[in-house]
Amino acid sequence: MLGSKGQLGKEFVRFFRANGANVVARDINRIDIADADALRKLVRSAKPNFIVNCAAYNQVEQAEINTVAARQANAIGPMNVATISAEFGAAAVHFSTDYVFSGKFFYEPYTEEDSPQPINMYGKTKLEGEKLFLKNAENGLLFRVSWLYGKGEQNFIYKLRQWAKGKSALSVSNDETSVPTSTKFVVENVAAALQSGLSGLYHLVPSGFASRFELALEVREIFGFETDILPVSMDKFPSVAKRPKFSAMSAAKFFKAIGKENPHWRAVLRDYFAK
Ligand SMILES: NC(=O)c1ccc[n+]([C@@H]2O[C@H](COP(=O)([O-])OP(=O)(O)OC[C@H]3O[C@@H](n4cnc5c(N)ncnc54)[C@H](OP(=O)(O)O)[C@@H]3O)[C@@H](O)[C@H]2O)c1
């Protein structure tokens, strides 16, 4: 498990250990996935059946400035994971993002057939990573996910709850739309994909889509806070990186492949916070 201290990595470690797997968990403090020699040494000694790469440079704003670091983690790292997995006969799983897309003007979710055209450095480095991963992996599994939330503080839902504390009103963009996705949803479906022996590129998000504003209203209802949520344009929030306005994806291909119904994002959200 690479990127094991991140939001998604932590959920994988918890899930696999709870299911009795022997998990070797590493994060940047112990291994940099851009360092091929170090990664090869680790894989040689750990002898994994599969390698799940959750490591990434995820700071969208910072990626505009720290392009080299973003590329190392998001492009060179996945290439190494793919190459080294193939060398040692381990299955490889990697994650990308809806930010490989430029944003649509009409509200129809992106499918795997749509051409990516990233508009910021984060998206560009992630797209390069997708290509290098798929080229070098043998039967690699690549999932594009969006708006992840799970345990931890680096997600919109956690931040929204913090921002709302002690405020009577909060402005949230109503023209930035994608699919909120829990880490639990991702982990359980990736486990199903590994069992089914799938390979290739899949979008992995619940069904439906939401603006940040709609998501904030739902979170407000779940947690019962009083703060008013006010719809504003995303242009109100200064940003160095350009962001797509509508980048929702459809996971129809994935759910057809594993023969399951895809739950709606509202059901996934309520299930996650019902715990
Ligand atoms: N979060 C989202 O909303 C979102 C949306 C779309 C796609 N994704 C994708 O989903 C995957 C998981 O995201 P996440 O939210 O779990 O990310 P995260 O919480 O930022 O976790 C990533 C982890 O990787 C570590 N890392 C960074 N560079 C590394 C390197 N070179 N070598 C080894 N470890 C490194 C990070 O350490 P530091 O924290 O110390 O840098 C962090 O612990 C990523 O591929 C991400 O691009 C996420």
The ligand as an SDF file (V2000), in Angstrom:
LIG
                    3D

 48 52  0  0  0  0  0  0  0  0999 V2000
   -8.8160   13.9120   -2.6290 N   0  0  0  0  0  0  0  0  0  0  0  0
   -9.6210   14.0160   -3.6810 C   0  0  0  0  0  0  0  0  0  0  0  0
  -10.6530   14.6880   -3.6360 O   0  0  0  0  0  0  0  0  0  0  0  0
   -9.2580   13.3200   -4.9640 C   0  0  0  0  0  0  0  0  0  0  0  0
  -10.0070   13.6240   -6.1130 C   0  0  0  0  0  0  0  0  0  0  0  0
   -9.6970   12.9690   -7.2860 C   0  0  0  0  0  0  0  0  0  0  0  0
   -8.6710   12.0360   -7.3330 C   0  0  0  0  0  0  0  0  0  0  0  0
   -7.9430   11.7810   -6.2070 N   0  0  0  0  0  0  0  0  0  0  0  0
   -6.8490   10.7860   -6.3020 C   0  0  0  0  0  0  0  0  0  0  0  0
   -7.1030    9.7360   -5.3820 O   0  0  0  0  0  0  0  0  0  0  0  0
   -5.8700    9.2310   -4.8780 C   0  0  0  0  0  0  0  0  0  0  0  0
   -5.8800    9.2720   -3.3530 C   0  0  0  0  0  0  0  0  0  0  0  0
   -6.0610   10.6240   -2.9220 O   0  0  0  0  0  0  0  0  0  0  0  0
   -6.0800   11.0490   -1.3850 P   0  0  0  0  0  0  0  0  0  0  0  0
   -7.1270   12.0800   -1.2320 O   0  0  0  0  0  0  0  0  0  0  0  0
   -6.0910    9.8540   -0.5080 O   0  0  0  0  0  0  0  0  0  0  0  0
   -4.6640   11.7580   -1.2800 O   0  0  0  0  0  0  0  0  0  0  0  0
   -3.8810   12.2580    0.0210 P   0  0  0  0  0  0  0  0  0  0  0  0
   -4.7610   12.2170    1.2120 O   0  0  0  0  0  0  0  0  0  0  0  0
   -3.2220   13.5320   -0.3740 O   0  0  0  0  0  0  0  0  0  0  0  0
   -2.7740   11.1270    0.1910 O   0  0  0  0  0  0  0  0  0  0  0  0
   -1.6710   10.9970   -0.6440 C   0  0  0  0  0  0  0  0  0  0  0  0
   -0.5200   10.4910    0.1920 C   0  0  0  0  0  0  0  0  0  0  0  0
    0.6080   10.2820   -0.6810 O   0  0  0  0  0  0  0  0  0  0  0  0
    1.7510   10.8720   -0.0620 C   0  0  0  0  0  0  0  0  0  0  0  0
    2.7410   11.2050   -1.0970 N   0  0  0  0  0  0  0  0  0  0  0  0
    2.8580   12.3550   -1.8060 C   0  0  0  0  0  0  0  0  0  0  0  0
    3.8810   12.2660   -2.6680 N   0  0  0  0  0  0  0  0  0  0  0  0
    4.4220   11.0320   -2.5090 C   0  0  0  0  0  0  0  0  0  0  0  0
    5.5190   10.3420   -3.1070 C   0  0  0  0  0  0  0  0  0  0  0  0
    6.2750   10.9110   -4.0540 N   0  0  0  0  0  0  0  0  0  0  0  0
    5.8110    9.0840   -2.6750 N   0  0  0  0  0  0  0  0  0  0  0  0
    5.0700    8.4970   -1.7020 C   0  0  0  0  0  0  0  0  0  0  0  0
    4.0150    9.0960   -1.0990 N   0  0  0  0  0  0  0  0  0  0  0  0
    3.6840   10.3460   -1.5110 C   0  0  0  0  0  0  0  0  0  0  0  0
    1.1920   12.0740    0.6510 C   0  0  0  0  0  0  0  0  0  0  0  0
    2.1080   12.5420    1.6210 O   0  0  0  0  0  0  0  0  0  0  0  0
    2.0580   14.1280    1.9950 P   0  0  0  0  0  0  0  0  0  0  0  0
    0.6760   14.4020    2.4930 O   0  0  0  0  0  0  0  0  0  0  0  0
    3.1340   14.2650    3.0270 O   0  0  0  0  0  0  0  0  0  0  0  0
    2.3470   14.8440    0.7030 O   0  0  0  0  0  0  0  0  0  0  0  0
   -0.0850   11.5000    1.2610 C   0  0  0  0  0  0  0  0  0  0  0  0
    0.1510   10.8330    2.4830 O   0  0  0  0  0  0  0  0  0  0  0  0
   -4.7780   10.0790   -5.5330 C   0  0  0  0  0  0  0  0  0  0  0  0
   -4.3020    9.4480   -6.6980 O   0  0  0  0  0  0  0  0  0  0  0  0
   -5.5120   11.3490   -5.9230 C   0  0  0  0  0  0  0  0  0  0  0  0
   -4.8970   12.0290   -6.9910 O   0  0  0  0  0  0  0  0  0  0  0  0
   -8.2110   12.3940   -5.0320 C   0  0  0  0  0  0  0  0  0  0  0  0
  1  2  1  0
  2  3  2  0
  2  4  1  0
  4  5  1  0
  4 48  2  0
  5  6  2  0
  6  7  1  0
  7  8  2  0
  8  9  1  0
  8 48  1  0
  9 10  1  0
  9 46  1  0
 10 11  1  0
 11 12  1  0
 11 44  1  0
 12 13  1  0
 13 14  1  0
 14 15  2  0
 14 16  1  0
 14 17  1  0
 17 18  1  0
 18 19  2  0
 18 20  1  0
 18 21  1  0
 21 22  1  0
 22 23  1  0
 23 24  1  0
 23 42  1  0
 24 25  1  0
 25 26  1  0
 25 36  1  0
 26 27  1  0
 26 35  1  0
 27 28  2  0
 28 29  1  0
 29 30  1  0
 29 35  2  0
 30 31  1  0
 30 32  2  0
 32 33  1  0
 33 34  2  0
 34 35  1  0
 36 37  1  0
 36 42  1  0
 37 38  1  0
 38 39  2  0
 38 40  1  0
 38 41  1  0
 42 43  1  0
 44 45  1  0
 44 46  1  0
 46 47  1  0
M  CHG  2   8   1  16  -1
M  END
$$$$
